[in-house]
Amino acid sequence: MSERITKWERVLPERSDRPEGVDGSHPMRAVVEQIASSEEGWTQERSAKVRELFDSMASDWAERNGPDRTEALAEVLERLSLPGRRCLEVGCGTGSVLGLLSPRFEAVVGVDLAMGMLRKVDCDGVPLIQGDAGRLPFADGSFDLIVAVNAFLFPREFKRVLSPSGSLVFVSSNGDRTPIYLSPDRVGEALGEEFSGVSAESGNGVWSCFSRRPFWDEAMGA
């Protein structure tokens, strides 16, 4: 564990109904690592293939939603005092966690690569944008918080659209058995030395939260 990451105790006990997962040999793992490590890892061809894949799964994607998809993020929001008014969920899918975010922030926006997913969202009042997280359609410093649940990490773009005191919450709802998975250590390495943060296991999942500001002073009430 990096010295820049504080590891907390498990937040919730592991659930007995843990969803079926994958191991480190899953082909998506290599894609996740390549994208986090280099801007060249996310090509137009790869973007198109991922969009096609998730469009093809959109019809029954919402049926996979359950407590295991939301409990880790819910714990982050309860345990950390995350300041700011503007929140972006990257890879919002069919909107399973937008309902957790919208009451807590003045402005919440959901962005997803797959239009098929966005058509299934049922969350009134939340603007939805079809967009590529590798080329986010927002100005520099547009958001105080980025939330990414089971999503790819695009370090350059995430840092660009975060405000100077902004934070990133990165959640893998099924821990290291999540197909799109990056460990808290790797998230921290990809973001760089200017970021520090905290991580914890939560139920079946794991979450981390990173910020440019002195994280412990504000987010943890030190």
N, C-alpha and C positions, 0 to 999 in steps of 0.2 A: 504494500500500500504506500503510495507516494506521501511524502511529508506534507504536501499541500492539501491532502484530503483527510479529514477527520472521519473515522469510521464509528458510527453509533451502533449500539446493540440492536438486535432484531426488533423491529417495531411491532409486528404482528406474528403470531405463531404460524408456521407453515400450514397451509390448508390441506385437509385430507383428500379433497377432490381436485388435486393439482392436475391441470390439463396436460395432455400428452405433449412432450417437447421433443427437441432434437439435440444432437451432440455437436461437438465442434467441427465435425466433417461436413455439416450441411453446406451446400454450395453457396447459400446466401451469405455465409460468414466471410468468405473471401471478398465478396462485393462490399460488405459493410466496412471491412478493414481498408480496402483500396480507396473508398470514398473518403473515409476519415483521414487517411494519410496523405492524399494528394488530390488537388483539383482535377488532375487528369484522369482520376478514377471514375469520374462521372461524365460520360460522353453522351452526345445526343442519341446515339444508338441504344445505349444502356437505359437512358431515360425513357425512350419509347417502349422498350421491352418491359420495364417495370410498370409503366402506365397501362400497357396492354394486359399484363398479369393481374393487376388489381382491378381494372375494369371488369375482367372476366369473373372475379370473385365477388363483385359488389352485390349481386342479387340476394345472397344469403349471408353476407358478412355480419350484418347486425345480429343475426342469431347466435353469433359467437360471443356477444357481449354478456358479461356477468360480473360478479363481485371481483373476480381475479383480475379483470381488466382495469378496475377503477380504484381498488383499495390502496395500492401503493401511492398513487397521486393524491388521494384523499388524505393520507397520512402526512405527506409532504406539506400540503396546504395547511393542515392543522398544527404541525410542529414548528414550522418556520414562519416568521413574520416577514413575508415577501412584500416589500413596498412597491409602489408604482400603480399607474392607472391603466396602462396599455399592455395587453397580453396577446400573444400570437401562439396558436397551436399549429405546429408543423406536422403534416401527415395526419390530419384530423379524421380521415376515413369517413365513417358514417355518423360521427359525432358522439361517440360513447362517453367522452369526458367533457364535452363543451358545457354540459349542464352543471358540472362542478366549478367551472371557471367563470361563467357569466355572472353569477351573483357576487363575485369577489372583486371584480375589476370594472372600471367604468366603460372600457372598450375591449372587447374580445373579438378576434378575427380567426377564422379557421382557413387553412390553406391545404390543399391536397392535389397531387398530380393527377389523380383519376377522377374524371367527371362522373363516372358511374357511381363512385362512392359518395360524392357530394350530393347527388340526386336523392340519396337515401337518408340524408340528415334531417332530423326533426328537432330543431332547436330554434325557436322563434327569436328574432332580434339579433342573431349573430351573423354578421356578414361572412359569406363563404366565397373563396376565390380559388379557381383552378390555377395552380401555379407550380413551378418547378423549384424545389427547395435549394437546388444548386444555383439558382438565379432568381432569388426572391424579388417579387415586384414591389418593393418598398424602399423608401429612402433610408439613408444612413440614420441610425439612432431612433428608429420609429417605435420601438417597443421596450418596455421595462422588464418584461418577462417573456421568454420563449419556453414553451412546453413541447416536449417531443416524447411521445409514448410509442414504444416499438417502432421507432423511426430511424432513418439514417442520420448520421451526424455530418453536417457540412460546416466545418469550423470557420472558414473564412466568411461565409454568408451569415452565419449565426452571429458572429462577432460584429459584423458590419451593421446589421439592423438593430442590435442591442444598444440601448442608451449607455452612457458612460458608467452608470451605476446599476446596469441591468443584470439579470440573472438568467441562467439556463437550468431548467429542470429536465433531466433525462431519465426516463423510466423504461425498464424492461419488465413487463408484467409477469413473465414466467422465468425471471432470472436468467441464468446462463443456458436455459433450455428454450429461450426465445429464438426463433430463426433469425430475426434482425436484432443482434445483440452486440453490445460493446461494453466492456467492463468499466466501472468508474475510473480505474487507473488509466485506461486507454482514452476515455473521454477527457480526463485532465491533461494527459500528454498532448492530445490533439489540439486542445484549446490554447495551450502554451502557459508560460510562467506567469503571465499577468493575471491568471485566474486561480482561485483557490476555492475549496468547497468542502462538502460533507456528503457522506453516503450512508445508506442503511439497507438492510434486508427488510422486506415488508411482505408478510404472507408468503406467497409463492414468488414474489418479485424482488427487484432491487432498484433503488433510485439513487440518483446523485443530484446535487444542486451546486452550481458553480457561479461565481460572481467576480467581477473586476474589483469591487470595493473591498475594504477590510471586512471580510465575510462574517467573522465571529462577532464583531462589534454590533452590527445592525441585525443581521438575519437571526442570530442566536441570542441576542439580548445580553451580550457580555459587557 
